[in-house]
């Protein structure tokens, strides 16, 4: 392996900045191949020292440096590849730096670059140093005034942060616009957009009566796809006022959608820049999932105005301070405007499938990492999603009213400051009556705790024993317990709630325990002795833990049918399915041949009951909830149940077989569900219709698992007759469950129809990637050569390469290693121009040790091939290096 000297950044080494920049005056003369940037910085020394002024810089062409109006000679400063050092500066001074950048050649999409001919920026986390020389760190907060100058014909729209101050034409065919942001912000929140864009506009009146002008800017051909995003923005603004008392502070709020973007969106102050995937929607081109994603991401970025912008991070080790908190806020928003149980199921599914796996592998790190080499690699499910669960636990432990008092104090106390996770904890601790020092472990400790639960009867008392197991990961081996809030209930064998009367006489069918020791025993008085109740544990997923309990199939079937907590009803059914699948795979491993397996009666009954409840006219279940329940666990999640020698092929076969058995047993009911769940009239994005379409999609998926022309015809007819992409694409997905002529014809026809729509073609590329057969390199090469695909566009890459490697395990893990080789080839190529995307793709190789010897050897060899190159980026080197340790 090539030795690589990467700089390790450590939280323990944090030092405040040597100099502050109180005001930034930027002038951009925008040109595709040579944008001229003039920055005037009003600086002051922080404390008593004589350290030189250091300004970060990356791939900048320096023209001149002036200190207090006097141009410096080249021997008065030191210009390096990574920045600019100026010794002997006074205590207060003005520094003027002129440099040039090349937006066209900026293929990393970090800093100032062009997308579809339009200028745009991405500065989080360290992109501002690719625009001009600056102390590019989040604890340097400045007020910005920005002047944009560009050709008016090619760039009629000129946008930046803050409020518009001036706009006028110049004599040479150019024009200018001046923007001023009155609120101090770190450089990572800077933004500009300039180009040929169309826009829609609306207004929002705040609770204090201020009128805010709202705008969404897109490429001209997309102007008819912005209405849903605008409604989502207005809904978000109202919710944040009502729920958190947070009022918007500028006079304008603008959103811009761009096609080339490494992330989902960016919360730049007053000028949010979005990946077009999370703005553009029309019922003919966008699915229900797209509509939901837009609503959620628009809310997330808007909520950052306070949890991230007005109160920001001191350093990047505090990333979850803004992201975990804001993810929690957007989750609660989505639950309020939609279905609480469905939203919670989606959150936990993501956590279990992605974050739990991350927590168990070589990329494991705490919610607050203690060191990194490239901060780009820490925009992770742990920081975002586990971070949100930690905030949720604060809310669960404190109660909503105390939690809201804590957030009010946090926003008021730290407004306009760059702060730490400790500041958030200390503010919340003022409302707490529990040991917040122990709770701090959720921020500091990597790994997912397991809670082993055992129960027994002693007379008329239910005795429940809890034992915490803390895994040893990421170099952490201590086994000190976590503070765990746990909601719990119990049910008798008829499915009726059992009152859990504590010794103090507090009766109730549900209780919330706060577990703080490695081993604890709790006793509950029962009204009648002799019957051991079924436990409903971690209701609503009150803590991000794994619950280990000896559930029988009968227990799980009972909870799936009777639990009063919808999340735990879903969880019980999923556990029942998972138990069946894992048992079949283990039996196959032991027998060394595929065993004949009948469909378990309990599972079959539970499946049928769920189907009937989804279309019942007499108090049935939410169809969307039923759809979530009957969706089979993913092959990747099933694989997580195997610590070593993951049986990839057996998992795939077991899942296919169980789906066929359920479909065969309940085919007539599935047809009935598909018929009754049909939505009449025009497309509407509302909870009822979304739920019916989701249930209908699942029914069609099960039917097409059977090799029967009638069900393929049902899918093709739905594709032809529907007027919206949700039902059209769900039918195409169902048809793709198994190979057939109808599937191939439908996929080809779909691609021809939507060839000119990149976002629709992303769906097609992703679906094709899911159904590529093992060792079918020719199909992968055809998809790579397809006009819809571009290795330079992150959305296209995520759709094809990302989906193949993460959602088609049987092909990615083909025993020949062909899947590994193809993905590694793409990663190496992408690393040459966009290291962020390459590094994120490479994490799929991280847990190579879990696979059998041949697969493990081949995955390790690909990691070594990635890193053993002189030109390997530090982003990719960190990911591959950790995996190989």
Helices and strands as residue ranges (DSSP letters): E 9-10, G 11-13, E 19-29, E 35-45, E 53-56, E 61-67, E 70-71, G 74-76, E 78-80, E 83-86, E 92-101, E 111-115, E 118-122, G 128-130, E 142-151, E 157-160, E 163-169, E 174-185, G 187-189, E 192-195, E 197-205, E 211-219, G 220-225, H 227-244, E 252-258, E 265-266, E 271-275, G 276-278, H 288-303, E 311-313, G 316-318, H 319-337, H 340-350, I 351-355, H 356-359, E 371-372, G 375-378, H 381-381, I 382-386, H 387-398, H 400-414, E 417-419, H 421-429, H 436-439, H 441-444, E 450-458, E 461-469, E 484-491, E 510-515, E 519-525, E 534-537, E 546-549, H 553-562, H 566-591, H 601-615, H 623-630, H 635-639, H 648-665, H 667-676, H 687-703, H 709-721, H 725-735, H 741-753, H 758-770, H 777-785, H 794-797, I 798-802, H 803-807, H 809-812, H 818-831, H 835-842, G 843-845, G 848-850, H 853-867, H 874-884
